[in-house]
Amino acid sequence: MTNEIQWYPGHIAKAEKALAEQLKLVDVVLEVRDARIPLATHHPRVPEWVGNKTRVLILNRVDAIPPAVRQLWQQWFKTRGETVYFTNAKDGNGVGQVLQVAQRAGDEINQRRKNRGLLARPVRAAAIGFPNVGKSALINRLLKRRIVVSEARPGVTRQLRWVRISDRVELLDAPGVIPTKLEDQAAAIKLAICDDIGDAAYDSYQVAVIFIDLLQDLMATAPELMPDNPLSRYKIDSLGMTGEEFVYELSAKRDRGDLERTARQILIDFRKGILGTVPLELPPN
Ligand SMILES: Nc1nc2c(ncn2[C@@H]2O[C@H](COP(=O)(O)OP(=O)(O)OP(=O)(O)O)[C@@H](O)[C@H]2O)c(=O)[nH]1
């Protein structure tokens, strides 16, 4: 049996209220999702927050998925009439395009202002998304200097702050938001695997077991997307093993059976990219 992943709705409600207030001032919303799990990192309140503002959909951590999977997502979103921008906020790949889109939206706004006899002003954009998806790293890249603190620890962006990223764009760095309720436990587990769930409480062992099961499933059903076995680095004959069997075996081999420790290390290895590119979600058919 899996314990449910838990977090603190009171805390979230407060953060959401502050965010909704700031978003009233915004012209463009940069919705940042995790390219490894673009569906699980969709926040259900985004459409309401966006209203009739311009929304730019960003799948960050593109370096963490195989290029073929990037193509599949691009296509999937396109058939839904959506343009997605893939970024690697760590090395800056794709970030210039996001800035251009925001600036174009600003130009349109200023044209409308001009038509009404108003002065031009910088466009106001906000980056929103789950904790740890890379909002601060993205803003740092847009700034080309390190101003916003970007840390591996989820939930680190505590305050809302505005930064001027060009003479035409101001950007709000918002804290990570997770829904007050996550109906879908499978999505919640993926958020935990990717560390995109802030300070929610979960059991690393259960999460790592499901992670290994997902890997095995991916290798069996989509071997072309997983040419290298991510588990081979652990030097265990993992063929056909369940998640439980694998964690147990690895733990006996190097952590004297401390399952929790082994599980944590597996998750850390994955998050650091040591296990290679793993698409934890694929576009639904
Ligand atoms: N490999 C890789 N790492 C990234 C990328 N984007 C961000 N990171 C790293 O992921 C970690 C979290 O990034 P942040 O920018 O702090 O995430 P955030 O969304 O602002 O997080 P919160 O403040 O918790 O909401 C940092 O260690 C970043 O360097 C990316 O595209 N690729």
The ligand as an ORCA input file, in Angstrom:
! r2SCAN-3c Opt
* xyz 0 1
  N      19.776     20.371    -15.813
  C      18.994     21.446    -15.633
  N      18.904     21.983    -14.395
  C      18.098     23.058    -14.236
  C      17.362     23.617    -15.315
  N      16.639     24.655    -14.827
  C      16.915     24.746    -13.520
  N      17.801     23.793    -13.142
  C      18.324     23.569    -11.780
  O      17.241     23.173    -10.967
  C      17.353     23.707     -9.649
  C      16.081     24.472     -9.291
  O      15.938     25.618    -10.105
  P      15.226     26.954     -9.604
  O      15.392     27.946    -10.679
  O      15.669     27.324     -8.228
  O      13.694     26.470     -9.521
  P      12.401     27.335     -9.113
  O      11.317     26.911    -10.024
  O      12.712     28.779     -9.063
  O      12.142     26.736     -7.667
  P      11.230     27.321     -6.447
  O      11.907     28.535     -5.982
  O      11.302     26.176     -5.486
  O       9.848     27.522     -6.946
  C      18.624     24.557     -9.675
  O      19.679     23.760     -9.165
  C      18.842     24.840    -11.145
  O      20.197     25.055    -11.464
  C      17.489     23.001    -16.618
  O      16.878     23.410    -17.621
  N      18.318     21.923    -16.696
*
